[in-house]
Amino acid sequence: MFRRLILLLFLISNLSAHPVIFKNGKVFWLTQNPTYNDLRFGISKTSNWYIGFRLLEDRKEEKTFALMNNNILAKRWNNENSQANLYLLSSVGLNTKSSKVMSTVGVHGDWENRRFMVMEMLEYYSYNDSLVSNTRLAFSPFTVDYSKISTWLIAHYRVSYEDKNASEMFIPVLRIFKRNYLFEFGSNGKDSFVTFMIHY
């Protein structure tokens, strides 16, 4: 049922590359990786504050959480040819089966210009006391203007720390976006990763 809902939303929706977008901008995004299905919809109430709904499914533990999602752009550095951002992330809600409270907190930092991008995101999940790190290094082989299709080649490295154990995963990812639509797909032969985003 959840996968059919995801597929339906995937076919009818749109998205953005940052946790906060322009004031009153609405965002839908879907991320699926070997650990989670993560579906979000919300609105940027100001140019530095996003609030919305998040449906998070732990694919390994078979738990689903309905959450209120809150992202804050804490700092932005605009340079002549590049931009850097620091975001504070949080979610709070319930396990859909047990009604047990669950929360997440995190931080997201990135730097990018028209050719290169570096990103780090740390997120803590209270229900299993885990810390997840996502690191990205990206390169765009072509620089194009906003109206054309932009392509990025991304090295995505994920580490999850839980019960004093660490599990890691590396996935090469292809990102394609044009205007307000973004699509990513990656695979390492064993695990796969997909993201679809739109803002409007």
Contact map, one row per residue, 1 for C-alpha under 8 A:
11111000000000000000000000000000000000000000000000000000000000000000000000000000000000000000000000000000000000000000000000000000000000000000000000000000000000000000000000000000000000000000000000000000
11111100000000000000000000000000000000000000000000000000000000000000000000000000000000000000000000000000000000000000000000000000000000000000000000000000000000000000000000000000000000000000000000000000
11111110000000000000000000000000000000000000000000000000000000000000000000000000000000000000000000000000000000000000000000000000000000000000000000000000000000000000000000000000000000000000000000000000
11111111000000000000000000000000000000000000000000000000000000000000000000000000000000000000000000000000000000000000000000000000000000000000000000000000000000000000000000000000000000000000000000000000
11111111100000000000000000000000000000000000000000000000000000000000000000000000000000000000000000000000000000000000000000000000000000000000000000000000000000000000000000000000000000000000000000000000
01111111110000000000000000000100000000100000000000000000000000000000000000000000000000000000000000000000000000000000000000000000000000000000000000000000000000000000000000000000000000000000000000000000
00111111111000000000000000000000000000000000000000000000000000000000000000000000000000000000000000000000000000000000000000000000000000000000000000000000000000000000000000000000000000000000000000000000
00011111111100000000000000000000000000000000000000000000000000000000000000000000000000000000000000000000000000000000000000000000000000000000000000000000000000000000000000000000000000000000000000000000
00001111111110000000000000000000000000000000000000000000000000000000000000000000000000000000000000000000000000000000000000000000000000000000000000000000000000000000000000000000000000000000000000000000
00000111111110000000000000000100000000000000000000000000000000000000000000000000000000000000000000000000000000000000000000000000000000000000000000000000000000000000000000000000000000000000000000010000
00000011111110000000000000000000000000000000000000000000000000000000000000000000000000000000000000000000000000000000000000000000000000000000000000000000000000000000000000000000000000000000000000000000
00000001111111000000000000000000000000000000000000000000000000000000000000000000000000000000000000000000000000000000000000000000000000000000000000000000000000000000000000000000000000000000000000000000
00000000111111100000000000010000000000000000000000000000000000000000000000000000000000000000000000000000000000000000000000000000000000000000000000000000000000000000000000000000000000000000000000001100
00000000000111100000000000111000000000000000000000000000000000000000000000000000000000000000000000000000000000000000000000000000000000000000000000000000000000000000000000000000000111000000000000011111
00000000000011111000000000111000000000000000000000000000000000000000000000000000000000000000000000000000000000000000000000000000000000000000000000000000000000000000000000000000000111000000000000011111
00000000000000111110100000111000000000000000000000000000000000000000000000000000000000000000000000000000000000000000000000000000000000000000000000000000000000000000000000000000000111000000000000001110
00000000000000111110000000000000000000000000000000000000000000000000000000000000000000000000000000000000000000000000000000000000000000000000000000000000000000000000000000000000000001000000000000001000
00000000000000011111100000000000000000000000000000000000000000000000000000000000000000000000000000000000000000000000000000000000000000000000000000000000000000000000000000000000000000000000000000000000
00000000000000011111100000000000000000000000000001000000000000000000001110000000000000100000000000000000000000000000000000000000000000000000000000000000000000000000000000000000000000000000000000000000
00000000000000000111110000000000000000000001001111000000000000000000001110000000000000000000000000000000000000000000000000000000000000000000000000000000000000000000000000000000000000000000000000000000
00000000000000010111111010000000000000000001001101000000000000000000000000000000000000000000000000000000000000000000000000000000000000000000000000000000000000000000000000000000000000000000000000000010
00000000000000000001111110000000000000000001011100000000000000000000000000000000000000000000000000000000000000000000000000000000000000000000000000000000000000000000000000000000000000000000000000000000
00000000000000000000111110000000000000000001111100000000000000000000000000000000000000000000000000000000000000000000000000000000000000000000000000000000000000000000000000000000000000000000000000000000
00000000000000000000011111000000000000000011110000000000000000000000000000000000000000000000000000000000000000000000000000000000000000000000000000000000000000000000000000000000000000000000000000000000
00000000000000000000111111100000000000000011100000000000000000000000000000000000000000000000000000000000000000000000000000000000000000000000000000000000000000000000000000000000000000000000000000000011
00000000000000000000000111110000000000001111000000000000000000000000000000000000000000000000000000000000000000000000000000000000000000000000000000000000000000000000000000000000000000000000000000000011
00000000000001110000000011111000000000011110000000000000000000000000000000000000000000000000000000000000000000000000000000000000000000000000000000000000000000000000000000000000000000000000000000001111
00000000000011110000000001111100000000111100000000000000000000000000000000000000000000000000000000000000000000000000000000000000000000000000000000000000000000000000000000000000000000000000000000001110
00000000000001110000000000111110000000111000000000000000000000000000000000000000000000000000000000000000000000000000000000000000000000000000000000000000000000000000000000000000000000000000000000111100
00000100010000000000000000011111000011110000000000000000000000000000000000000000000000000000000000000000000000000000000000000000000000000000000000000000000000000000000000000000000000000000000001111000
00000000000000000000000000001111100111100000000000000000000000000000000000000000000000000000000000000000000000000000000000000000000000000000000000000000000000000000000000000000000000000000000011110000
00000000000000000000000000000111111111000000000000000000000000000000000000000000000000000000000000000000000000000000000000000000000000000000000000000000000000000000000000000000000000000000000011100000
00000000000000000000000000000011111110000000000000000000000000000000000000000000000000000000000000000000000000000000000000000000000000000000000000000000000000000000000000000000000000000000001111000000
00000000000000000000000000000001111100000000000000000000001000000000000000000000000000000000000000000000000000000000000000000000000000000000000000000000000000000000000000000000000000000000001110000000
00000000000000000000000000000001111110000000000000000000011100000000000000000000000000000000000000000000000000000000000000000000000000000000000000000000000000000000000000000000000000000000000000000000
00000000000000000000000000000011111111000000000000000001111100000000000000000000000000000000000000000000000000000000000000000000000000000000000000000000000000000000000000000000000000000000000000000000
00000000000000000000000000000111101111100000000000000001111000000000000000000000000000000000000000000000000000000000000000000000000000000000000000000000000000000000000000000000000000000000000000000000
00000000000000000000000000000111000111110000000000000111100000000000000000000000000000000000000000000000000000000000000000000000000000000000000000000000000000000000000000000000000000000000000000000000
00000100000000000000000000011110000011111000000000000111000000000000000000000000000000000000000000000000000000000000000000000000000000000000000000000000000000000000000000000000000000000000000000000000
00000000000000000000000000111100000001111100000000011110000000000000000000000000000000000000000000000000000000000000000000000000000000000000000000000000000000000000000000000000000000000000000000000000
00000000000000000000000001111000000000111110000000011100000000000000000000000000000000000000000000000000000000000000000000000000000000000000000000000000000000000000000000000000000000000000000000000000
00000000000000000000000001110000000000011111000001111000000000000000000000000000000000000000000000000000000000000000000000000000000000000000000000000000000000000000000000000000000000000000000000000000
00000000000000000000000111100000000000001111100001110000000000000000000000000000000000000000000000000000000000000000000000000000000000000000000000000000000000000000000000000000000000000000000000000000
00000000000000000001111111000000000000000111111111100000000000000000000000000000000000000000000000000000000000000000000000000000000000000000000000000000000000000000000000000000000000000000000000000000
00000000000000000000001110000000000000000011111111100000000000000000000000000000000000000000000000000000000000000000000000000000000000000000000000000000000000000000000000000000000000000000000000000000
00000000000000000000011100000000000000000001111111000000000000000000000000000000000000000000000000000000000000000000000000000000000000000000000000000000000000000000000000000000000000000000000000000000
00000000000000000001111000000000000000000001111110000000000000000000000000000000000000000000000000000000000000000000000000000000000000000000000000000000000000000000000000000000000000000000000000000000
00000000000000000001111000000000000000000001111111000000000000000000000111000000000000000000000000000000000000000000000000000000000000000000000000000000000000000000000000000000000000000000000000000000
00000000000000000001000000000000000000000001111111100000000000000000011110000000000000000000000000000000000000000000000000000000000000000000000000000000000000000000000000000000000000000000000000000000
00000000000000000011100000000000000000000111110111110000000000000000111100000000000000000000000000000000000000000000000000000000000000000000000000000000000000000000000000000000000000000000000000000000
00000000000000000000000000000000000000000111100011111000000000000001111000000000000000000000000000000000000000000000000000000000000000000000000000000000000000000000000000000000000000000000000000000000
00000000000000000000000000000000000000011110000001111100000000000001110000000000000000000000000000000000000000000000000000000000000000000000000000000000000000000000000000000000000000000000000000000000
00000000000000000000000000000000000000011100000000111110000000000111100000000000000000000000000000000000000000000000000000000000000000000000000000000000000000000000000000000000000000000000000000000000
00000000000000000000000000000000000001111000000000011111000000000111100000000000000000000010000000000000000000000000000000000000000000000000000000000000000000000000000000000000000000000000000000000000
00000000000000000000000000000000000001110000000000001111100000011110000000000000000000000000000000000000000000000000000000000000000000000000000000000000000000000000000000000000000000000000000000000000
00000000000000000000000000000000000111100000000000000111110000011110000000000000000000000000000000000000000000000000000000000000000000000000000000000000000000000000000000000000000000000000000000000000
00000000000000000000000000000000000111000000000000000011111001111000000000000000000000000000000000000000000000000000000000000000000000000000000000000000000000000000000000000000000000000000000000000000
00000000000000000000000000000000001110000000000000000001111111110000000000000000000000000000000000000000000000000000000000000000000000000000000000000000000000000000000000000000000000000000000000000000
00000000000000000000000000000000011110000000000000000000111111100000000000000000000000000000000000000000000000000000000000000000000000000000000000000000000000000000000000000000000000000000000000000000
00000000000000000000000000000000001100000000000000000000011111000000000000000000000000000000000000000000000000000000000000000000000000000000000000000000000000000000000000000000000000000000000000000000
00000000000000000000000000000000000000000000000000000000011111100000000000000000000000000000000000000000000000000000000000000000000000000000000000000000000000000000000000000000000000000000000000000000
00000000000000000000000000000000000000000000000000000000111111110000000000000000000000000000000000000000000000000000000000000000000000000000000000000000000000000000000000000000000000000000000000000000
00000000000000000000000000000000000000000000000000000000111011111000000000000000000000000000001110000000000000000000000000000000000000000000000000000000000000000000000000000000000000000000000000000000
00000000000000000000000000000000000000000000000000000011110001111100000000000000000000000000001110000000000000000000000000000000000000000000000000000000000000000000000000000000000000000000000000000000
00000000000000000000000000000000000000000000000000000011100000111110000000000000000000000000111100000100000000000000000000000000000000000000000000000000000000000000000000000000000000000000000000000000
00000000000000000000000000000000000000000000000000001111000000011111000000000000000000000000111100000000000000000000000000000000000000000000000000000000000000000000000000000000000000000000000000000000
00000000000000000000000000000000000000000000000000001111000000001111100000000000000000000011110000000010000000000000000000000000000000000000000000000000000000000000000000000000000000000000000000000000
00000000000000000000000000000000000000000000000000111100000000000111110000000000000000000011100000000000000000000000000000000000000000000000000000000000000000000000000000000000000000000000000000000000
00000000000000000000000000000000000000000000000001111100000000000011111000000000000000001111000000000000000000000000000000000000000000000000000000000000000000000000000000000000000000000000000000000000
00000000000000000000000000000000000000000000000011110000000000000001111100000000000000001110000000000000000000000000000000000000000000000000000000000000000000000000000000000000000000000000000000000000
00000000000000000011000000000000000000000000000011100000000000000000111110000000000000111100000000000000000000000000000000000000000000000000000000000000000000000000000000000000000000000000000000000000
00000000000000000011000000000000000000000000000111000000000000000000011111000000000000111000000000000000000000000000000000000000000000000000000000000000000000000000000000000000000000000000000000000000
00000000000000000011000000000000000000000000000110000000000000000000001111110000000011110000000000000000000000000000000000000000000000000000000000000000000000000000000000000000000000000000000000000000
00000000000000000000000000000000000000000000000100000000000000000000000111110000000011110000000000000000000000000000000000000000000000000000000000000000000000000000000000000000000000000000000000000000
00000000000000000000000000000000000000000000000000000000000000000000000011111000000011100000000000000000000000000000000000000000000000000000000000000000000000000000000000000000000000000000000000000000
00000000000000000000000000000000000000000000000000000000000000000000000011111100001111000000000000000000000000000000000000000000000000000000000000000000000000000000000000000000000000000000000000000000
00000000000000000000000000000000000000000000000000000000000000000000000000111110001110000000000000000000000000000000000000000000000000000000000000000000000000000000000000000000000000000000000000000000
00000000000000000000000000000000000000000000000000000000000000000000000000011111011100000000000000000000000000000000000000000000000000000000000000000000000000000000000000000000000000000000000000000000
00000000000000000000000000000000000000000000000000000000000000000000000000001111111000000000000000000000000000000000000000000000000000000000000000000000000000000000000000000000000000000000000000000000
00000000000000000000000000000000000000000000000000000000000000000000000000000111110000000000000000000000000000000000000000000000000000000000000000000000000000000000000000000000000000000000000000000000
00000000000000000000000000000000000000000000000000000000000000000000000000000011111000000000000000000000000000001100000000000000000000000000000000000000000000000000000000000000000000000000000000000000
00000000000000000000000000000000000000000000000000000000000000000000000000000111111100000000000000000000000000111100000000000000000000000000000000000000000000000000000000000000000000000000000000000000
00000000000000000000000000000000000000000000000000000000000000000000000000011110111110000000000000000000000000111000000000000000000000000000000000000000000000000000000000000000000000000000000000000000
00000000000000000000000000000000000000000000000000000000000000000000000000011100011111000000000000000000000011110000000000000000000000000000000000000000000000000000000000000000000000000000000000000000
00000000000000000000000000000000000000000000000000000000000000000000000011111000001111100000000000000000000111100000000000000000000000000000000000000000000000000000000000000000000000000000000000000000
00000000000000000000000000000000000000000000000000000000000000000000000011110000000111110000000000000000001111000000000000000000000000000000000000000000000000000000000000000000000000000000000000000000
00000000000000000010000000000000000000000000000000000000000000000000001111100000000011111000000000000000001110000000000000000000000000000000000000000000000000000000000000000000000000000000000000000000
00000000000000000000000000000000000000000000000000000000000000000000001111000000000001111100000000000000111100000000000000000000000000000000000000000000000000000000000000000000000000000000000000000000
00000000000000000000000000000000000000000000000000000000000000000000111100000000000000111110000000000001111100000000000000100000000000000000000000000000000000000000000000000000000000000000000000000000
00000000000000000000000000000000000000000000000000000000000000000000111000000000000000011111000000000011110000000000000000000000000000000000000000000000000000000000000000000000000000000000000000000000
00000000000000000000000000000000000000000000000000000100000000000011110000000000000000001111100000000011100000000000000000000000000000000000000000000000000000000000000000000000000000000000000000000000
00000000000000000000000000000000000000000000000000000000000000000011100000000000000000000111110000001111000000000000000000000000000000000000000000000000000000000000000000000000000000000000000000000000
00000000000000000000000000000000000000000000000000000000000000001111000000000000000000000011111000001110000000000000000000000000000000000000000000000000000000000000000000000000000000000000000000000000
00000000000000000000000000000000000000000000000000000000000000001110000000000000000000000001111101111100000000000000000000000000000000000000000000000000000000000000000000000000000000000000000000000000
00000000000000000000000000000000000000000000000000000000000000111100000000000000000000000000111111111100000000000000000000000000000000000000000000000000000000000000000000000000000000000000000000000000
00000000000000000000000000000000000000000000000000000000000000111100000000000000000000000000011111100000000000000000000000000000000000000000000000000000000000000000000000000000000000000000000000000000
00000000000000000000000000000000000000000000000000000000000000110000000000000000000000000000001111100000000000000000000000000000000000000000000000000000000000000000000000000000000000000000000000000000
00000000000000000000000000000000000000000000000000000000000000000000000000000000000000000000011111110000000000000000000000000000000000000000000000000000000000000000000000000000000000000000000000000000
00000000000000000000000000000000000000000000000000000000000000000000000000000000000000000000011111111000000000000000000000000000000000000000000000000000000000000000000000000000000000000000000000000000
00000000000000000000000000000000000000000000000000000000000000000000000000000000000000000000011001111100000000000000000000000000000000000000000000000000000000000000000000000000000000000000000000000000
00000000000000000000000000000000000000000000000000000000000000000000000000000000000000000001111000111110000000000000000000000000000000000000000000000000000000000000000000000000000000000000000000000000
00000000000000000000000000000000000000000000000000000000000000001000000000000000000000000001111000011111000000000000000000001110000000000000000000000000000000000000000000000000000000000000000000000000
00000000000000000000000000000000000000000000000000000000000000000010000000000000000000000111100000001111100000000000000000001110000000000000000000000000000000000000000000000000000000000000000000000000
00000000000000000000000000000000000000000000000000000000000000000000000000000000000000001111000000000111110000000000000000111100000000000000000000000000000000000000000000000000000000000000000000000000
00000000000000000000000000000000000000000000000000000000000000000000000000000000000000011110000000000011111000000000000000111000000000000000000000000000000000000000000000000000000000000000000000000000
00000000000000000000000000000000000000000000000000000000000000000000000000000000000000011100000000000001111100000000000011110000000000000000000000000000000000000000000000000000000000000000000000000000
00000000000000000000000000000000000000000000000000000000000000000000000000000000000001111000000000000000111110000000000011100000000000000000000000000000000000000000000000000000000000000000000000000000
00000000000000000000000000000000000000000000000000000000000000000000000000000000000011111000000000000000011111000000001111000000000000000000000000000000000000000000000000000000000000000000000000000000
00000000000000000000000000000000000000000000000000000000000000000000000000000000000111100000000000000000001111100000001110000000000000000000000000000000000000000000000000000000000000000000000000000000
00000000000000000000000000000000000000000000000000000000000000000000000000000000000111000000000000000000000111110000111100000000000000000000000000000000000000000000000000000000000000000000000000000000
00000000000000000000000000000000000000000000000000000000000000000000000000000000011110000000000000000000000011111000111000000000000000000000000000000000000000000000000000000000000000000000000000000000
00000000000000000000000000000000000000000000000000000000000000000000000000000000011100000000000000000000000001111111110000000000000000000000000000000000000000000000000000000000000000000000000000000000
00000000000000000000000000000000000000000000000000000000000000000000000000000000111000000000000000000000000000111111100000000000000000000000000000000000000000000000000000000000000000000000000000000000
00000000000000000000000000000000000000000000000000000000000000000000000000000000110000000000000000000000000000011111000000000000000000000001001000000000000000000000000000000000000000000000000000000000
00000000000000000000000000000000000000000000000000000000000000000000000000000000000000000000000000000000000000011111100000000000000000000011111000000000000000000000000000000000000000000000000000000000
00000000000000000000000000000000000000000000000000000000000000000000000000000000000000000000000000000000000000011111110000000000000000001111000000000000000000000000000000000000000000000000000000000000
00000000000000000000000000000000000000000000000000000000000000000000000000000000000000000000000000000000000001111011111000000000000000011110000000000000000000000000000000000000000000000000000000000000
00000000000000000000000000000000000000000000000000000000000000000000000000000000000000000000000000000000000001110001111100000000000000111100000000000000000000000000000000000000000000000000000000000000
00000000000000000000000000000000000000000000000000000000000000000000000000000000000000000000000000000000000111100000111110000000000001111000000000000000000000000000000000000000000000000000000000000000
00000000000000000000000000000000000000000000000000000000000000000000000000000000000000000000000000000000000111000000011111000000000011110000000000000000000000000000000000000000000000000000000000000000
00000000000000000000000000000000000000000000000000000000000000000000000000000000000000000000000000000000011110000000001111100000000011100000000000000000000000000000000000000000000000000000000000000000
00000000000000000000000000000000000000000000000000000000000000000000000000000000000000000000000000000000011100000000000111110000001111000000000000000000000000000000000000000000000000000000000000000000
00000000000000000000000000000000000000000000000000000000000000000000000000000000000000001000000000000001111000000000000011111000001110000000000000000000000000000000000000000000000000000000000000000000
00000000000000000000000000000000000000000000000000000000000000000000000000000000000000000000000000000001110000000000000001111100111100000000000000000000000000000000000000000000000000000000000000000000
00000000000000000000000000000000000000000000000000000000000000000000000000000000000000000000000000000111100000000000000000111111111000000000000000000000000000000000000000000000000000000000000000000000
00000000000000000000000000000000000000000000000000000000000000000000000000000000000000000000000000000111000000000000000000011111110000000000000000000000000000000000000000000000000000000000000000000000
00000000000000000000000000000000000000000000000000000000000000000000000000000000000000000000000000000110000000000000000000001111110000000000000000000000000000000000000000000000000000000000000000000000
00000000000000000000000000000000000000000000000000000000000000000000000000000000000000000000000000000000000000000000000000001111110000000000000000000000000000000100000000000000000000000000000000000000
00000000000000000000000000000000000000000000000000000000000000000000000000000000000000000000000000000000000000000000000000011111111000000000000000000000000000000110000000000000000000000000000000000000
00000000000000000000000000000000000000000000000000000000000000000000000000000000000000000000000000000000000000000000000000011111111100000000000000000000000000011110000000000000000000000000000000000000
00000000000000000000000000000000000000000000000000000000000000000000000000000000000000000000000000000000000000000000000001111000111110000000000000000000000000011100000000000000000000000000000000000000
00000000000000000000000000000000000000000000000000000000000000000000000000000000000000000000000000000000000000000000000001110000011111000000000000000000000001111000000000000000000000000000000000000000
00000000000000000000000000000000000000000000000000000000000000000000000000000000000000000000000000000000000000000000000111100000001111100000000000000000000001110000000000000000000000000000000000000000
00000000000000000000000000000000000000000000000000000000000000000000000000000000000000000000000000000000000000000000001111000000000111110000000000000000000111100000000000000000000000000000000000000000
00000000000000000000000000000000000000000000000000000000000000000000000000000000000000000000000000000000000000000000011110000000000011111000000000000000000111000000000000000000000000000000000000000000
00000000000000000000000000000000000000000000000000000000000000000000000000000000000000000000000000000000000000000000111100000000000001111100000000000000011110000000000000000000000000000000000000000000
00000000000000000000000000000000000000000000000000000000000000000000000000000000000000000000000000000000000000000001111000000000000000111110000000000000011100000000000000000000000000000000000000000000
00000000000000000000000000000000000000000000000000000000000000000000000000000000000000000000000000000000000000000001110000000000000000011111000000000001111000000000000000000000000000000000000000000000
00000000000000000000000000000000000000000000000000000000000000000000000000000000000000000000000000000000000000000011100000000000000000001111100000000001110000000000000000000000000000000000000000000000
00000000000000000000000000000000000000000000000000000000000000000000000000000000000000000000000000000000000000000111000000000000000000000111111000000111100000000000000000000000000000000000000000000000
00000000000000000000000000000000000000000000000000000000000000000000000000000000000000000000000000000000000000000010000000000000000000000011111000000011100000000000000000000000000000000000000000000000
00000000000000000000000000000000000000000000000000000000000000000000000000000000000000000000000000000000000000000010000000000000000000000001111100000110000000000000000000000000000000000000000000000000
00000000000000000000000000000000000000000000000000000000000000000000000000000000000000000000000000000000000000000110000000000000000000000001111110000100000000000000000000000000000000000000000000000000
00000000000000000000000000000000000000000000000000000000000000000000000000000000000000000000000000000000000000000000000000000000000000000000011111011100000000000000000000000000000000000000000000000000
00000000000000000000000000000000000000000000000000000000000000000000000000000000000000000000000000000000000000000000000000000000000000000000001111110000000000000000000000000000000000000000000000000000
00000000000000000000000000000000000000000000000000000000000000000000000000000000000000000000000000000000000000000000000000000000000000000000000111111000000000000000000000000000011000000000000000000000
00000000000000000000000000000000000000000000000000000000000000000000000000000000000000000000000000000000000000000000000000000000000000000000000011111000000000000000000000000000011000000000000000000000
00000000000000000000000000000000000000000000000000000000000000000000000000000000000000000000000000000000000000000000000000000000000000000000000111111100000000000000000000000000011000000000000000000000
00000000000000000000000000000000000000000000000000000000000000000000000000000000000000000000000000000000000000000000000000000000000000000000000101111110000000000000000000000001111000000000000000000000
00000000000000000000000000000000000000000000000000000000000000000000000000000000000000000000000000000000000000000000000000000000000000000001011100011111000000000000000000000001110000000000000000000000
00000000000000000000000000000000000000000000000000000000000000000000000000000000000000000000000000000000000000000000000000000000000000000001110000001111100000000000000000000111100000000000000000000000
00000000000000000000000000000000000000000000000000000000000000000000000000000000000000000000000000000000000000000000000000000000000000000111100000000111110000000000000000000111000000000000000000000000
00000000000000000000000000000000000000000000000000000000000000000000000000000000000000000000000000000000000000000000000000000000000000000111100000000011111000000000000000011110000000000000000000000000
00000000000000000000000000000000000000000000000000000000000000000000000000000000000000000000000000000000000000000000000000000000000000011110000000000001111100000000000000011110000000000000000000000000
00000000000000000000000000000000000000000000000000000000000000000000000000000000000000000000000000000000000000000000000000000000000000011100000000000000111110000000000001111000000000000000000000000000
00000000000000000000000000000000000000000000000000000000000000000000000000000000000000000000000000000000000000000000000000000000000001111000000000000000011111000000000001111000000000000000000000000000
00000000000000000000000000000000000000000000000000000000000000000000000000000000000000000000000000000000000000000000000000000000000001110000000000000000001111100000000111100000000000000000000000000000
00000000000000000000000000000000000000000000000000000000000000000000000000000000000000000000000000000000000000000000000000000000000111100000000000000000000111110000000111000000000000000000000000000000
00000000000000000000000000000000000000000000000000000000000000000000000000000000000000000000000000000000000000000000000000000000000111000000000000000000000011111000011110000000000000000000000000000000
00000000000000000000000000000000000000000000000000000000000000000000000000000000000000000000000000000000000000000000000000000000011110000000000000000000000001111100011100000000000000000000000000000000
00000000000000000000000000000000000000000000000000000000000000000000000000000000000000000000000000000000000000000000000000000000011100000000000000000000000000111111111000000000000000000000000000000000
00000000000000000000000000000000000000000000000000000000000000000000000000000000000000000000000000000000000000000000000000000001111000000000000000000000000000011111110000000000000000000000000000000000
00000000000000000000000000000000000000000000000000000000000000000000000000000000000000000000000000000000000000000000000000000000110000000000000000000000000000001111100000000000000000000000000000000000
00000000000000000000000000000000000000000000000000000000000000000000000000000000000000000000000000000000000000000000000000000000000000000000000000000000000000001111110000000000000000000000000000000000
00000000000000000000000000000000000000000000000000000000000000000000000000000000000000000000000000000000000000000000000000000000000000000000000000000000000000001111111000000000000000000000000000000000
00000000000000000000000000000000000000000000000000000000000000000000000000000000000000000000000000000000000000000000000000000000000000000000000000000000000000111101111100000000000000000000000000000000
00000000000000000000000000000000000000000000000000000000000000000000000000000000000000000000000000000000000000000000000000000000000000000000000000000000000000111000111110000000000000000000000000000000
00000000000000000000000000000000000000000000000000000000000000000000000000000000000000000000000000000000000000000000000000000000000000000000000000000000000011110000011111000000000000000000000000000000
00000000000000000000000000000000000000000000000000000000000000000000000000000000000000000000000000000000000000000000000000000000000000000000000000000000000011100000001111100000000000000000000000000000
00000000000000000000000000000000000000000000000000000000000000000000000000000000000000000000000000000000000000000000000000000000000000000000000000000000001111000000000111110000000000000001000000000000
00000000000000000000000000000000000000000000000000000000000000000000000000000000000000000000000000000000000000000000000000000000000000000000000000000000001110000000000011111000000000000111001110000000
00000000000000000000000000000000000000000000000000000000000000000000000000000000000000000000000000000000000000000000000000000000000000000000000000000000111100000000000001111100000000000111000000000000
00000000000000000000000000000000000000000000000000000000000000000000000000000000000000000000000000000000000000000000000000000000000000000000000000000000111100000000000000111110000000011110000010000000
00000000000000000000000000000000000000000000000000000000000000000000000000000000000000000000000000000000000000000000000000000000000000000000000000000011110000000000000000011111000000011100000000000000
00000000000000000000000000000000000000000000000000000000000000000000000000000000000000000000000000000000000000000000000000000000000000000000000000000011110000000000000000001111100001111000000000000000
00000000000000000000000000000000000000000000000000000000000000000000000000000000000000000000000000000000000000000000000000000000000000000000000000001111000000000000000000000111110001110000000000000000
00000000000000000000000000000000000000000000000000000000000000000000000000000000000000000000000000000000000000000000000000000000000000000000000000001110000000000000000000000011111111100000000000000000
00000000000000000000000000000000000000000000000000000000000000000000000000000000000000000000000000000000000000000000000000000000000000000000000001111100000000000000000000000001111111000000000000000000
00000000000000000000000000000000000000000000000000000000000000000000000000000000000000000000000000000000000000000000000000000000000000000000000001111000000000000000000000000000111110000000000000000000
00000000000001110000000000000000000000000000000000000000000000000000000000000000000000000000000000000000000000000000000000000000000000000000000000000000000000000000000000000000111111000000000000000111
00000000000001110000000000000000000000000000000000000000000000000000000000000000000000000000000000000000000000000000000000000000000000000000000000000000000000000000000000000000111111100000000000011110
00000000000001111000000000000000000000000000000000000000000000000000000000000000000000000000000000000000000000000000000000000000000000000000000000000000000000000000000000000011110111110000000000111100
00000000000000000000000000000000000000000000000000000000000000000000000000000000000000000000000000000000000000000000000000000000000000000000000000000000000000000000000000000011100011111000000001111000
00000000000000000000000000000000000000000000000000000000000000000000000000000000000000000000000000000000000000000000000000000000000000000000000000000000000000000000000000001111000001111100000011110000
00000000000000000000000000000000000000000000000000000000000000000000000000000000000000000000000000000000000000000000000000000000000000000000000000000000000000000000000000001110000000111110000111100000
00000000000000000000000000000000000000000000000000000000000000000000000000000000000000000000000000000000000000000000000000000000000000000000000000000000000000000000000000111100000000011111000111000000
00000000000000000000000000000000000000000000000000000000000000000000000000000000000000000000000000000000000000000000000000000000000000000000000000000000000000000000000000111000000000001111111110000000
00000000000000000000000000000000000000000000000000000000000000000000000000000000000000000000000000000000000000000000000000000000000000000000000000000000000000000000000001110000000000000111111100000000
00000000000000000000000000000000000000000000000000000000000000000000000000000000000000000000000000000000000000000000000000000000000000000000000000000000000000000000000000000000000000000011111100000000
00000000000000000000000000000000000000000000000000000000000000000000000000000000000000000000000000000000000000000000000000000000000000000000000000000000000000000000000000000000000000000011111100000000
00000000000000000000000000000000110000000000000000000000000000000000000000000000000000000000000000000000000000000000000000000000000000000000000000000000000000000000000000100000000000000011111110000000
00000000000000000000000000000000110000000000000000000000000000000000000000000000000000000000000000000000000000000000000000000000000000000000000000000000000000000000000000100000000000001111111111000000
00000000000000000000000000000011110000000000000000000000000000000000000000000000000000000000000000000000000000000000000000000000000000000000000000000000000000000000000000101000000000011110001111100000
00000000000000000000000000000111100000000000000000000000000000000000000000000000000000000000000000000000000000000000000000000000000000000000000000000000000000000000000000000000000000111100000111110000
00000000000000000000000000001111000000000000000000000000000000000000000000000000000000000000000000000000000000000000000000000000000000000000000000000000000000000000000000000000000001111000000011111000
00000000010001100000000000001110000000000000000000000000000000000000000000000000000000000000000000000000000000000000000000000000000000000000000000000000000000000000000000000000000011110000000001111100
00000000000011111000000000111100000000000000000000000000000000000000000000000000000000000000000000000000000000000000000000000000000000000000000000000000000000000000000000000000000011100000000000111110
00000000000011110000000000111000000000000000000000000000000000000000000000000000000000000000000000000000000000000000000000000000000000000000000000000000000000000000000000000000000111000000000000011111
00000000000001110000100011110000000000000000000000000000000000000000000000000000000000000000000000000000000000000000000000000000000000000000000000000000000000000000000000000000000110000000000000001111
00000000000001100000000011100000000000000000000000000000000000000000000000000000000000000000000000000000000000000000000000000000000000000000000000000000000000000000000000000000000100000000000000000111
